[in-house]
Amino acid sequence: MANHKSAQKRIRQTKTRTERNRYYKTKLKNMVRSLREAVESKDVTKAQECLKVANKEIHKLVSKGILKKNTAARKVSRLNASVKKIAQSA
């Protein structure tokens, strides 16, 4: 256990941030999973709708500092490519 006040405060802040980050990352994983399920079932309209929501949420997480910019760009790019692929085949 920390002995200094500042170290104790850092422990409290880390705990709070960890819980918040875990919540947002879980939320993001659920969005991506619903998008991938829509892509696998070849439901173009649902996939495009899920992509729009996921894209907005991913960029929101970048602004909060939960995801890095390049990680978000990679995720959006891959999700967008998967939706385009089924849209062209349909």
Steps between C-alpha positions, in 0.01 A plus 500: 500500500616850420619723782481842332178689444580556135566129445172411668320746275665348193377155607143632533518672162640192330222284641234744378651531154544123467132441575393770255731375224383141551137614463567683174715223352234240579236721340718533191559124476125439515440750218769342285357152570149608393650650183691181421187292559311722254782455247500122544124485449545729195248752630625812317265757653562385857875483436508856365295622795730324748804639319373854538445454874832320552691761301360781711573314824857412397580863426342603829734261683797658324396842625470362855849349478384140533612395151797625302434677173667239279324214678166667435589563136597135454178374660280734296681410180462126551135527600427726204672256263292208628175694454602612149579143408151371578339812349671435167411132494133571577 
